[in-house]
Every structure is written in C-alpha cells, then in structure tokens.
Amino acid sequence: MEGGIILISVLASYSLLHGGGGAETIELQDAVVRGMVVAFFCQSCMYLLDMYDLKHSQRWGELFFSLVFAVGVVCIGIGLVTYIVPEFGVAGSMYYMTVLFVAILLLLWRVSFDIYLQRFSPKEKILMLGTGEAAQLLGREIRQRERLGFQLAGFVSIGPEVGNDVAGVGKLLGDVSNLVAIAREHRIKKVVVALNERRGGYPIGSLLDIKVRGCDVVEWPTFFEMLAGRIPIDNLAPSYFIFQSGFRKSALLLFTRRLLSLMTALVLLLLLLPVIAVTALLIRIDSPGPVFYTQERVGRRGKTFRIVKFRSMRVDAESTGRAVWATENDPRITRVGKWIRRTRIDEIPQLWNVLKGDIGVVGPRPERPEFVRKLETMIPYYTLRHTIAPGLTGWAQVMFTYCGTIEESKEKLQYDLFYIKNMSVKLDLLILFRTVKIVLLGRGAR
C-alpha cells in the first residue's frame, strides 16, 4: 500500500508539472522508474525504523518523527541518485512536489491505518481455559500483541475460584462447567487450553462440544510459539520435545543449509577483504597484542572448537583465568574494540569457522564451555541447543538483546529452541534479512 502511495505521489507530481509545461524532459515510463527509486529509499528507511513490525506500537509523536526521518532520508537519497545517475533521479520542481506529496499522503495513511488497527480491525477473540502460570503468561503475550489481530476475552477456571480477575491479566468469566455458554456469549473464535495437569478434571466433553460448534481449540504451547516466536520452557513437560516432529531434521535440509553457508561465507570474505585489512591495521595501532583472538566454544553435539574474532578487548581482559560475560560499557573493551563490536565487524573472522564447518551462517550462537556447564545445570533443556551446528547469527540474535545473565540466557534459549524446531531455508533468509538491519543500527552490541 505504501509503495503504491509513494509511486502515486511521484506520478501526481509528474502529471501536474507535465500539464503545466514543467516536466517536458521525461516521459511517463521515466516517472514510474523514478517513483520506484523513491519508494526504495523511503520504505528501506521505514523498515529500519521498525515501521513494518506491528509488534512495535508507536505513539503519535514517535510515528511523526519516524515519518519525518524517512522523508529526510528520501530527500538525501534522491539528491544523491540525481547527482550520480541523473536518469533515475528527481530534480527541480518535481523533486520538491514529490517530497511534499509523499510526506502528506504517508502521514494521512499511517494515522488512518493506526486508528483502523486500534478501533475497527477485526479481532480474533481468545478464551483461555486455565488460570495458572502458563495461562497468565500467554494472556500477557496476547494483550501485548492486539495489533496483530488478537483479543483476550478472558479466562475460564478448571474449578470454582474466587474473584473476577486473574492476576491483573484479564477477567475471570466463570468455570469450565459453563464453558460452552461463555464461548457462545462472548463469540469466541479460539479456545486455548492452558492446563498443566491433564489427568482427572480435564474437560474433554466441553472441549469436544465447542469444537463441533466451529470454535478452534489449541494447546497453549503451540499458540504461544506462533504468537511470540519462542518456546516457553518453564511450563513444558519433556514429552513436548519428544513427540514434536519439528526437532528431527532431514539430511537434505542439513545439506542444503551447509551448501548455502559455504557459498555465503566465500562471497562475504571476498567482499569484506578491504574491511578486514583496515580493521586489522586499526587494532594493531590502537593497543598492544594480536589482531585476532581465538576462544573455545561448544558446537554441535557438545564438540568444542576455537572460534576466531577480531580482538576487541585488552590482552589482560581475563587475567584472573575465569570466563566473564561482557557487560554494558565494559572497561576491558578498547577504543577500536568498542566500534567494531557495535558494528559487528569483530565477528567477520568467524567466516573462517563457517568454511571449516565449525558453525553455519545461521544457527544458535555458540557459547563458551564454562558458561555451558553452568547453564546446563540451571536451565532445563539447554542441551537441545547443541543438536544442530551453531551459527554466525541466529533467531535469538534478531529477536532478543545481548545475553549476559542467567535469566537472559534462559529467554534466549526459548528463541533458539523455536529456531531448531522450525528450521528452514526460508527462516534462515528472514534471519539474514533482519541481521542486516541490526548491524546497520548497531543494536544489542556490548
């Protein structure tokens, strides 16, 4: 829709000026090409500002700022293109009119679309069967993502409960004996079963009844995974991982991913040779010590290997002999190290590890053995991370921040398990696409 709005803005400028004798030098097909160039710059900037991610709810001030910033990039981008490649640029009166039309029409469209999402868009009403920890966790996730088309109608308890509210998350609409009547009264489209115990009071009859009436019935881990892009590990039984077919990968998929990783690593190494040379020189000038830094990491099936990175810390960063997580504004980081960590340039030498087969381009990030031994004793299912080869980037890296504590490692594992279960070439390409944005904006680096 927005691509069309931007193209229409360019064509409208062309038509007005052409009719008045101000755009005689280009033809209609040239105006279409210019419209595509403007759309590319504007929408690329809007993507970097998370304006195409409905999980990010922006206030009116943030929305206005983001649009102004995007239009500003369009102005600069069009100016550069017009100077370098005039046949694709927009100049003169058409330039100013295009920018004006793009700014006004995009603002009106975004405001209208945001009002539509909040007030008028159809919502799929969700009824939660259960009031325990799992139900509350999922209820909070639903409320945070109402812009995606979901609405929490409330909770139904498995037995009599006191009160009209469930931990401040949503309303308690009744107990399971009235499940069918509640679903009919609130026009429920989906019932999510969030019961930790299936034996005894599991309401088979009521669930079958509402299912044959056209209501969708799903288990909470499946719905949570689809909604949040991660697998909650605290409330899952081991049987979930045993019986889920997604954790078994075909030889063809593994071979295809390995081939793509090799090709990508070769191409990137060739393209980044100048960056590698300049970075090595800067590290050598900035602080004493080697340019490259190797560190033991845990790979597939628990096998250890040595990962290669540009050195970003002082040589005595771990003089005590103990492994230490990096922290915000870590004093051990050198001046050049701060820059290469923020831009992820310090990760480039790991392409050598990709060529060797230690890691792939995409996969869970490999951890140090000292951390792994500690995390395996504190976080359930942590060893599942090592069922596939680790990666240079991964789903946890594009969906979560830097991991530096036990709790952060626990949440990061939930994203890693989601990736392992849903691993595919398509998901790998999505991760690479999002990685570009994270690298450009320097997000999550420490």
Rosetta blueprint (number, residue, H / E / L):
1 M L
2 E H
3 G H
4 G H
5 I H
6 I H
7 L H
8 I H
9 S H
10 V H
11 L H
12 A H
13 S H
14 Y H
15 S H
16 L H
17 L H
18 H H
19 G H
20 G L
21 G L
22 G L
23 A L
24 E L
25 T L
26 I L
27 E L
28 L H
29 Q H
30 D H
31 A H
32 V H
33 V H
34 R H
35 G H
36 M H
37 V H
38 V H
39 A H
40 F H
41 F H
42 C H
43 Q H
44 S H
45 C H
46 M H
47 Y H
48 L H
49 L L
50 D L
51 M L
52 Y L
53 D L
54 L L
55 K L
56 H L
57 S L
58 Q L
59 R L
60 W H
61 G H
62 E H
63 L H
64 F H
65 F H
66 S H
67 L H
68 V H
69 F H
70 A H
71 V H
72 G H
73 V H
74 V H
75 C H
76 I H
77 G H
78 I H
79 G H
80 L H
81 V H
82 T H
83 Y H
84 I H
85 V L
86 P H
87 E H
88 F H
89 G L
90 V L
91 A L
92 G H
93 S H
94 M H
95 Y H
96 Y H
97 M H
98 T H
99 V H
100 L H
101 F H
102 V H
103 A H
104 I H
105 L H
106 L H
107 L H
108 L H
109 W H
110 R H
111 V H
112 S H
113 F H
114 D H
115 I H
116 Y H
117 L H
118 Q H
119 R H
120 F H
121 S L
122 P L
123 K L
124 E E
125 K E
126 I E
127 L E
128 M E
129 L E
130 G L
131 T L
132 G L
133 E H
134 A H
135 A H
136 Q H
137 L H
138 L H
139 G H
140 R H
141 E H
142 I H
143 R H
144 Q H
145 R L
146 E H
147 R H
148 L H
149 G L
150 F E
151 Q E
152 L E
153 A E
154 G E
155 F E
156 V E
157 S E
158 I L
159 G L
160 P L
161 E L
162 V L
163 G L
164 N L
165 D E
166 V E
167 A L
168 G L
169 V L
170 G E
171 K E
172 L E
173 L E
174 G E
175 D E
176 V H
177 S H
178 N H
179 L H
180 V H
181 A H
182 I H
183 A H
184 R H
185 E H
186 H L
187 R L
188 I L
189 K L
190 K E
191 V E
192 V E
193 V E
194 A L
195 L L
196 N L
197 E L
198 R L
199 R L
200 G L
201 G L
202 Y L
203 P L
204 I H
205 G H
206 S H
207 L H
208 L H
209 D H
210 I H
211 K H
212 V H
213 R L
214 G L
215 C L
216 D E
217 V E
218 V E
219 E E
220 W H
221 P H
222 T H
223 F H
224 F H
225 E H
226 M H
227 L H
228 A H
229 G L
230 R L
231 I L
232 P L
233 I L
234 D L
235 N L
236 L L
237 A L
238 P H
239 S H
240 Y H
241 F H
242 I H
243 F H
244 Q L
245 S H
246 G H
247 F H
248 R L
249 K L
250 S L
251 A H
252 L H
253 L H
254 L H
255 F H
256 T H
257 R H
258 R H
259 L H
260 L H
261 S H
262 L H
263 M H
264 T H
265 A H
266 L H
267 V H
268 L H
269 L H
270 L H
271 L H
272 L L
273 L H
274 P H
275 V H
276 I H
277 A H
278 V H
279 T H
280 A H
281 L H
282 L H
283 I H
284 R H
285 I H
286 D H
287 S L
288 P L
289 G L
290 P L
291 V L
292 F E
293 Y E
294 T E
295 Q E
296 E E
297 R E
298 V E
299 G L
300 R H
301 R H
302 G H
303 K L
304 T E
305 F E
306 R E
307 I E
308 V E
309 K E
310 F E
311 R L
312 S L
313 M E
314 R L
315 V L
316 D L
317 A L
318 E L
319 S L
320 T L
321 G L
322 R L
323 A L
324 V L
325 W L
326 A L
327 T L
328 E L
329 N L
330 D L
331 P L
332 R L
333 I E
334 T L
335 R H
336 V H
337 G H
338 K H
339 W H
340 I H
341 R H
342 R H
343 T L
344 R L
345 I H
346 D H
347 E H
348 I H
349 P H
350 Q H
351 L H
352 W H
353 N H
354 V H
355 L H
356 K H
357 G L
358 D L
359 I L
360 G E
361 V E
362 V E
363 G L
364 P L
365 R L
366 P L
367 E L
368 R L
369 P H
370 E H
371 F H
372 V H
373 R H
374 K H
375 L H
376 E H
377 T H
378 M H
379 I L
380 P L
381 Y L
382 Y H
383 T H
384 L H
385 R H
386 H H
387 T H
388 I L
389 A L
390 P L
391 G E
392 L E
393 T E
394 G L
395 W H
396 A H
397 Q H
398 V H
399 M H
400 F L
401 T L
402 Y L
403 C L
404 G L
405 T L
406 I H
407 E H
408 E H
409 S H
410 K H
411 E H
412 K H
413 L H
414 Q H
415 Y H
416 D H
417 L H
418 F H
419 Y H
420 I H
421 K H
422 N H
423 M L
424 S L
425 V H
426 K H
427 L H
428 D H
429 L H
430 L H
431 I H
432 L H
433 F H
434 R H
435 T H
436 V H
437 K H
438 I H
439 V H
440 L H
441 L H
442 G L
443 R L
444 G L
445 A L
446 R L
